[in-house]
Amino acid sequence: MTQGFATFVLMNNYFHDVATAMLLACGIMLWVMLKNLGNEQDGVLLRYAAELFRGVSALFWFSVLWIIASGIVRIATFRSFEWFNTTQKHFEAGLFVKYGIALVMMIAGSLLWIRLSRKMRGRLQS
């Protein structure tokens, strides 16, 4: 693996991890928005919430697409790059923990998003 390609894979994996964290961040942000919106009926505030929701939605779906696209590269290079480096340093347990945390973040963020985006859409339509 050339140094340039290794740098590309390293950056791809880093941004894949960031996109995974963004799923959870978007879910938490949506929860905070709904909590603070409460039963507010002010039209200006509801329009602001709708604009903010559109932006967070775009970030959420961009993160999903990024995870899929960069995941292809990550899977294709896993054995020769990530696993090889991990076994050289005898840090296999750390890699398993990292992927466990990433899985929890991905599932929690997705579930929060699915559940709360329905509530937000209903709240903005009423």
Backbone as CSV, one residue per row, in Angstrom:
resi,resn,N_x,N_y,N_z,CA_x,CA_y,CA_z,C_x,C_y,C_z
1,MET,0.853,-1.171,0.000,0.000,0.000,0.000,0.902,1.238,0.000
2,THR,0.680,2.126,-0.957,1.499,3.332,-1.035,1.164,4.282,0.107
3,GLN,2.061,5.196,0.382,1.844,6.149,1.457,0.629,7.040,1.166
4,GLY,0.458,7.437,-0.081,-0.689,8.256,-0.466,-2.007,7.528,-0.261
5,PHE,-2.051,6.259,-0.665,-3.280,5.482,-0.493,-3.547,5.214,0.992
6,ALA,-2.500,4.953,1.757,-2.657,4.740,3.197,-3.214,5.997,3.868
7,THR,-2.760,7.159,3.430,-3.289,8.423,3.971,-4.756,8.574,3.613
8,PHE,-5.108,8.231,2.377,-6.507,8.280,1.953,-7.370,7.361,2.822
9,VAL,-6.912,6.143,3.055,-7.674,5.184,3.864,-7.790,5.686,5.302
10,LEU,-6.710,6.207,5.842,-6.731,6.747,7.205,-7.756,7.867,7.329
11,MET,-7.766,8.800,6.389,-8.727,9.905,6.424,-10.152,9.404,6.198
12,ASN,-10.315,8.448,5.290,-11.627,7.859,5.053,-12.178,7.247,6.343
13,ASN,-11.350,6.478,7.042,-11.781,5.833,8.278,-12.106,6.865,9.353
14,TYR,-11.301,7.927,9.417,-11.557,8.991,10.402,-12.909,9.647,10.128
15,PHE,-13.163,10.038,8.880,-14.436,10.697,8.561,-15.620,9.739,8.672
16,HIS,-15.377,8.453,8.482,-16.419,7.452,8.717,-16.807,7.447,10.193
17,ASP,-15.813,7.512,11.071,-16.076,7.570,12.512,-16.800,8.859,12.890
18,VAL,-16.412,9.971,12.279,-17.083,11.249,12.554,-18.545,11.182,12.115
19,ALA,-18.801,10.618,10.948,-20.183,10.500,10.465,-21.008,9.617,11.393
20,THR,-20.398,8.576,11.934,-21.096,7.719,12.898,-21.482,8.518,14.135
21,ALA,-20.565,9.323,14.630,-20.865,10.162,15.797,-21.941,11.193,15.467
22,MET,-21.969,11.662,14.230,-22.965,12.666,13.840,-24.388,12.116,13.886
23,LEU,-24.550,10.813,13.654,-25.893,10.233,13.765,-26.436,10.436,15.170
24,LEU,-25.614,10.126,16.154,-26.042,10.294,17.545,-26.203,11.776,17.874
25,ALA,-25.294,12.615,17.414,-25.387,14.053,17.679,-26.673,14.640,17.090
26,CYS,-27.048,14.224,15.892,-28.283,14.717,15.275,-29.508,14.242,16.058
27,GLY,-29.488,13.004,16.503,-30.597,12.493,17.317,-30.733,13.256,18.622
28,ILE,-29.620,13.526,19.281,-29.653,14.280,20.535,-30.098,15.715,20.282
29,MET,-29.618,16.305,19.201,-30.031,17.670,18.882,-31.529,17.748,18.628
30,LEU,-32.068,16.768,17.950,-33.509,16.731,17.708,-34.270,16.600,19.018
31,TRP,-33.773,15.783,19.933,-34.397,15.649,21.255,-34.400,16.981,21.995
32,VAL,-33.269,17.684,21.962,-33.165,18.993,22.622,-34.123,19.989,21.979
33,MET,-34.210,19.972,20.656,-35.125,20.888,19.960,-36.568,20.635,20.382
34,LEU,-36.985,19.385,20.404,-38.357,19.061,20.787,-38.625,19.432,22.242
35,LYS,-37.669,19.169,23.105,-37.831,19.496,24.521,-38.003,21.000,24.714
36,ASN,-37.198,21.791,24.033,-37.269,23.237,24.174,-38.450,23.850,23.445
37,LEU,-38.927,23.189,22.408,-40.073,23.697,21.665,-41.354,23.552,22.481
38,GLY,-41.451,22.457,23.231,-42.615,22.254,24.102,-43.920,22.414,23.353
39,ASN,-44.837,23.173,23.925,-46.149,23.420,23.310,-46.212,24.800,22.679
40,GLU,-45.077,25.326,22.341,-44.992,26.680,21.774,-45.856,26.794,20.522
41,GLN,-46.572,27.903,20.404,-47.440,28.144,19.252,-46.992,29.337,18.418
42,ASP,-45.942,30.022,18.853,-45.444,31.200,18.152,-44.997,30.817,16.745
43,GLY,-45.582,31.463,15.738,-45.284,31.139,14.346,-43.828,31.350,13.970
44,VAL,-43.212,32.412,14.506,-41.812,32.692,14.191,-40.922,31.586,14.748
45,LEU,-41.176,31.182,15.969,-40.388,30.120,16.594,-40.578,28.790,15.864
46,LEU,-41.795,28.514,15.449,-42.053,27.267,14.721,-41.370,27.277,13.350
47,ARG,-41.343,28.423,12.676,-40.630,28.509,11.395,-39.128,28.321,11.603
48,TYR,-38.608,28.907,12.682,-37.190,28.733,13.006,-36.885,27.259,13.286
49,ALA,-37.761,26.612,14.058,-37.578,25.187,14.360,-37.640,24.357,13.077
50,ALA,-38.527,24.733,12.163,-38.646,24.005,10.895,-37.366,24.149,10.066
51,GLU,-36.795,25.351,10.028,-35.538,25.568,9.301,-34.395,24.785,9.942
52,LEU,-34.329,24.832,11.253,-33.293,24.097,11.970,-33.444,22.595,11.751
53,PHE,-34.683,22.122,11.763,-34.956,20.703,11.530,-34.508,20.291,10.125
54,ARG,-34.749,21.141,9.136,-34.299,20.826,7.769,-32.774,20.706,7.707
55,GLY,-32.089,21.609,8.386,-30.622,21.560,8.394,-30.083,20.328,9.092
56,VAL,-30.659,19.995,10.239,-30.210,18.812,10.980,-30.558,17.550,10.193
57,SER,-31.703,17.558,9.516,-32.083,16.412,8.675,-31.081,16.209,7.547
58,ALA,-30.685,17.305,6.923,-29.698,17.206,5.842,-28.384,16.637,6.372
59,LEU,-27.952,17.089,7.543,-26.726,16.580,8.149,-26.863,15.097,8.488
60,PHE,-28.009,14.698,9.033,-28.243,13.298,9.377,-28.147,12.418,8.127
61,TRP,-28.853,12.794,7.063,-28.880,11.961,5.868,-27.547,11.994,5.118
62,PHE,-26.832,13.136,5.169,-25.492,13.172,4.605,-24.592,12.193,5.351
63,SER,-24.722,12.147,6.674,-23.918,11.227,7.482,-24.226,9.777,7.131
64,VAL,-25.504,9.467,6.945,-25.891,8.105,6.555,-25.243,7.731,5.224
65,LEU,-25.339,8.632,4.250,-24.744,8.355,2.941,-23.222,8.249,3.034
66,TRP,-22.612,9.102,3.858,-21.163,9.041,4.031,-20.748,7.709,4.661
67,ILE,-21.505,7.255,5.653,-21.197,5.977,6.304,-21.246,4.834,5.289
68,ILE,-22.237,4.861,4.428,-22.358,3.808,3.419,-21.200,3.880,2.422
69,ALA,-20.958,5.066,1.870,-19.920,5.217,0.844,-18.530,4.942,1.408
70,SER,-18.208,5.546,2.545,-16.865,5.339,3.095,-16.739,3.959,3.731
71,GLY,-17.865,3.368,4.093,-17.840,2.010,4.634,-17.379,0.996,3.602
72,ILE,-17.672,1.263,2.351,-17.217,0.365,1.288,-15.692,0.341,1.247
73,VAL,-15.078,1.519,1.295,-13.613,1.601,1.301,-13.064,0.967,2.575
74,ARG,-13.717,1.243,3.694,-13.235,0.715,4.973,-13.264,-0.813,4.986
75,ILE,-14.328,-1.388,4.501,-14.440,-2.850,4.455,-13.403,-3.440,3.493
76,ALA,-13.249,-2.793,2.336,-12.315,-3.309,1.324,-10.865,-3.297,1.813
77,THR,-10.526,-2.353,2.678,-9.134,-2.231,3.137,-8.950,-2.670,4.585
78,PHE,-9.971,-3.230,5.203,-9.914,-3.532,6.632,-8.741,-4.450,7.002
79,ARG,-8.624,-5.573,6.332,-7.577,-6.547,6.694,-6.176,-6.008,6.451
80,SER,-5.993,-5.331,5.335,-4.641,-4.876,4.986,-4.248,-3.584,5.694
81,PHE,-5.194,-2.866,6.236,-4.854,-1.587,6.862,-5.188,-1.581,8.355
82,GLU,-6.461,-1.578,8.680,-6.855,-1.416,10.081,-6.515,-2.643,10.932
83,TRP,-6.856,-3.821,10.443,-6.592,-5.030,11.218,-5.090,-5.297,11.312
84,PHE,-4.379,-5.093,10.212,-2.930,-5.310,10.209,-2.248,-4.402,11.237
85,ASN,-2.580,-3.119,11.227,-1.982,-2.182,12.183,-2.350,-2.529,13.626
86,THR,-3.570,-2.978,13.823,-4.023,-3.328,15.171,-3.273,-4.543,15.700
87,THR,-3.106,-5.564,14.866,-2.413,-6.770,15.335,-0.925,-6.516,15.548
88,GLN,-0.348,-5.621,14.776,1.066,-5.289,14.966,1.303,-4.659,16.342
89,LYS,0.305,-3.923,16.829,0.428,-3.232,18.121,-0.252,-4.011,19.252
90,HIS,-0.808,-5.178,18.928,-1.509,-6.024,19.911,-2.628,-5.252,20.607
91,PHE,-3.436,-4.587,19.800,-4.499,-3.743,20.336,-5.870,-4.206,19.831
92,GLU,-6.025,-5.511,19.667,-7.267,-6.060,19.132,-8.471,-5.716,20.006
93,ALA,-8.301,-5.819,21.321,-9.418,-5.527,22.236,-9.895,-4.086,22.067
94,GLY,-8.963,-3.173,21.893,-9.331,-1.771,21.692,-10.148,-1.557,20.426
95,LEU,-9.780,-2.277,19.371,-10.527,-2.162,18.125,-11.947,-2.705,18.288
96,PHE,-12.086,-3.827,18.995,-13.421,-4.386,19.244,-14.270,-3.429,20.068
97,VAL,-13.672,-2.807,21.080,-14.399,-1.841,21.902,-14.818,-0.643,21.058
98,LYS,-13.910,-0.165,20.228,-14.219,0.974,19.356,-15.412,0.668,18.461
99,TYR,-15.400,-0.512,17.852,-16.515,-0.865,16.977,-17.797,-1.121,17.763
100,GLY,-17.686,-1.592,18.987,-18.867,-1.744,19.834,-19.498,-0.405,20.158
101,ILE,-18.657,0.551,20.514,-19.148,1.902,20.804,-19.757,2.523,19.550
102,ALA,-19.104,2.353,18.419,-19.621,2.895,17.158,-20.979,2.292,16.817
103,LEU,-21.130,1.001,17.044,-22.410,0.342,16.775,-23.507,0.896,17.674
104,VAL,-23.208,1.071,18.956,-24.186,1.643,19.885,-24.572,3.056,19.456
105,MET,-23.572,3.857,19.075,-23.853,5.224,18.634,-24.718,5.231,17.376
106,MET,-24.422,4.346,16.448,-25.175,4.289,15.201,-26.620,3.861,15.450
107,ILE,-26.809,2.839,16.263,-28.160,2.359,16.550,-28.938,3.391,17.360
108,ALA,-28.315,3.934,18.409,-29.004,4.918,19.257,-29.372,6.158,18.449
109,GLY,-28.451,6.662,17.651,-28.739,7.844,16.847,-29.839,7.591,15.833
110,SER,-29.811,6.442,15.197,-30.840,6.110,14.206,-32.205,5.949,14.859
111,LEU,-32.250,5.260,15.995,-33.533,5.082,16.688,-34.088,6.411,17.187
112,LEU,-33.222,7.231,17.763,-33.663,8.566,18.185,-34.213,9.332,16.991
113,TRP,-33.488,9.273,15.887,-33.901,10.025,14.715,-35.248,9.536,14.187
114,ILE,-35.404,8.238,14.044,-36.659,7.683,13.516,-37.830,8.085,14.400
115,ARG,-37.644,7.917,15.691,-38.735,8.198,16.635,-39.044,9.691,16.724
116,LEU,-38.009,10.504,16.864,-38.227,11.921,17.127,-38.506,12.733,15.866
117,SER,-38.027,12.299,14.715,-38.320,13.060,13.497,-39.808,12.986,13.167
118,ARG,-40.446,11.870,13.477,-41.905,11.772,13.301,-42.603,12.766,14.216
119,LYS,-42.156,12.836,15.458,-42.750,13.790,16.397,-42.548,15.225,15.928
120,MET,-41.343,15.520,15.456,-41.060,16.886,15.005,-41.902,17.252,13.800
121,ARG,-42.023,16.337,12.844,-42.851,16.639,11.682,-44.299,16.870,12.097
122,GLY,-44.804,16.033,12.982,-46.170,16.228,13.480,-46.322,17.531,14.238
123,ARG,-45.320,17.873,15.017,-45.359,19.112,15.799,-45.332,20.324,14.891
124,LEU,-44.564,20.278,13.826,-44.471,21.424,12.914,-45.692,21.560,12.005
125,GLN,-46.408,20.468,11.791,-47.604,20.521,10.950,-48.824,20.979,11.719
126,SER,-48.783,20.878,13.046,-49.971,21.264,13.824,-50.049,22.743,14.062
